[in-house]
Amino acid sequence: MSTKIYQLRKKPLLEFTLNENDFRLIDNDNPSNNSLLTFNSIISVEIVRGKTNWFISIFSLIIDLIFDFSSFSNYKEKDKLIIQTKNSTIEILLFKVDRREAEMLVDRFKTSINKSK
């Protein structure tokens, strides 16, 4: 497998460089996620779709009705890329990213994980 770079976001930078046996993660939004990991240390990789936060949405509606702000909106959490390793869990917020590119990255991860087992 040749080196493949997936740049999911430019500002702040979110980039994955996948090699034969490992990958490098650069996440300038959350620098604690920056790492170099091997594929055999990964248990799972998945995209978790953002859910509606009903508590905040209902609270916002009540405030809107009381004070007549006319600005009610449905509050939705952001999508996340979850990488579960043997030692930790890495959660990466997927905002301002190309959804198709993120899904291609997950597919490539799954292929590389299966090869390393």
N, C-alpha and C positions, 0 to 999 in steps of 0.2 A: 504494500500500500504506500503510495506516495504521500508526501505532506499535503494536507488540505487545510486551508484557512477559512473559517466561517466568521465573518464580521457581522454580527447581528445588529450592532448599534455603533454609530460614530461618536456621538456626544451624549452622555459619557460613554467611553469606549467599552464595548462588550465583544470580546474576540476569543475564539477557540482555535488553537492550532493543533490539529490531529496528526500524529505520527504513527508509525507502525505499532508500537507497544504502549505509547503514552500520549498525553495531551497537555497542553498548557492553556490555562484559563486566565484571561485578563478582564477584570470587572472593575472599571474605575468608579462605578456608582457605589460599590461596596468592596474596597480593597482587601478586606479580610478574606474574600473569596478567591483572590489571586493564588494560583497554585499550579504545580506540575504533578500530575497523577498518572499512574499506570492503569491500563484498562482492566487488569486482573484484580485491582482493588475496588472496582465499582460493582455494587450489588444491583442497582437499578437507576434508570434515567427516565423521567417522564415530564410532560407538560401538564400542569394543573390549571385548569381554566378558572378565572376569577369568578367568584360567586357574589350575588347581591347581598350586601350587608343590611339585612332587614331592620335591625335595631336602629342603626343610624338613619336609614331611610324613613322609618316611621317617626322617629324623633324629629327629623327635619320637617316632615309633613305637619306635625303638631305645632312646631314653632312657626311654620309658614302660615298655618290657619290662625294662630293666636295673634301674630303681628302683621299679617297680611303682606308678606314679602313678595309673594307670587314668584318664588324662585325654587320651588320644590324640584328636586331631582333624585333619581334613583342612584344610590351609592353602591358602586361595584368595586370589589377588590381587584387588584391587578393579577394577570396571569403570571405563573411562576414556572421556572424550570427547576426541577428538583433532581439533584444528583446524590444518590445514597451510596456512600462508600462504607468500607468495613469499619472506619474510624469516626466518621462524621457524616453530617448531612449538609449539603450546600444548596441554599435557596437563592435563586437569581430572579429578580423582578423583570418581567418581559414587557417593558414599555417602550414605545417607539421602535419596535423591531419588525422585521419582515417575518410574518407568521409562517410562510412557506419555507423560508430559510431555516427557521427554528425547528420545524418538523423534519426537514432534511437532516439537520444536525442530530436530532434524536435517533433517526433511522440509522445514521452512520455510527453513532455510539453503540446502538444495539448490535449491529453487525460486528463491530470491533470487540465488544464484550464477549459475544459468542465465540469469536475466533480465539480469544485469549484463554478460554476455559478448556 
